[in-house]
Amino acid sequence: MQQVLMTGGTGTIGTALTKELIARGFQVMIVSRSKKESGIGVSYYTWNIDRMEIENEAIQKADFIIHLAGAGVADKRWTAGRKKEILRSRVQSCQLLVQALETIPNKVKAVVSASAIGWYGPDTTNDPEKGFIETDPVYPDFLGDTCKQWEAAIQPVAGLGKRLVILRTGIVLSKKGGAFKEFLQPLKYRIATVLGTGTQWISWIHIRDLCNQYIYAIENENISGIYNAVAPHPITNKALIYKMATFLFGNKYIRLFVPGFILKCVLGEMSIEVLKSTKVSADKILQSGFTFLFPSIDMALHDLLDTTNHVSDVA
């Protein structure tokens, strides 16, 4: 049974990915600050990023590493301290893994590390079929710089003879957390809340497809380098919110636009990301042979909303 060492295993993505890995016959080892009770298919180890420490056994036993750890970008307002924490949690955790692989005898074959489409800036074209590709340059803002340092910090594992895959992840749609639950909150009151003009493009991915991409990356030796983890068809904020409202209520809902200046007052600098239009291409992962379960937003919403009898159950 192959062992997968996972960081960030208790988050929305990590929890879903752990279940999928176990279902496919992998043993999962999750590292966290405090040790927890092991269960069927999963065991827990400790690490401390501040002290640059990780249990040797976790590294020694691992066949693969999936690195998801990092402070939530949208969890808190972007104060100067929070921005430092977002960057530090990503860069220092990568440095810890690199150090561990350099100094602890191991059999790790591949490392699959998260990154984000925050690497890219706002759209440079109005063409809905043309999106950013993996070779496009980094955008010089906070998230762009964070992604640049994040990816650079994990890059040395490739020099250790480990196959390295980096997945630049878009907006993850999941009933368990993240942006999708936030989009649903106003719909508890039948209010379809559009952010800004609503014309900004969202490059999204269903959580099951994201989990499948991580597993695809560890199982396929021909997969290496950087891939965009987004669905093939982005959608505008307005179109997404209206589709969700229509799915749940038909035409019996209220449309509400939240002006950009209000978002700026509430969210501060983070409002730039909420209002930014970013179309990202999935061509590279598709050309590698990966198949999406949910390539269209209609398919994704059918899966995420169809099993729910009332919006309050998921919002």
Secondary structure, DSSP 8 states (H G I E B T S, - for coil): --EEEEESTTSHHHHHHHHHHHHTT-EEEEEESS----BTTEEEEEEETTTTEE-HHHHHH-SEEEE-----TTSS---HHHHHHHHHHHHHHHHHHHHHHHHS-----EEEEEEEGGGS-S-S---TT--B-TTS---SSHHHHHHHHHHHHHGGGGGGT-EEEEEEE-EEEBTTBSHHHHHHGGGGGTEEEEETTS--EE-EEEHHHHHHHHHHHHH-TT--EEEEE--SS-EEHHHHHHHHHHHHHTT-SEEEEE-HHHHHHHHGGGHHHHH----B--HHHHHTT---S--SHHHHHHHHHTT-SSGGGT-
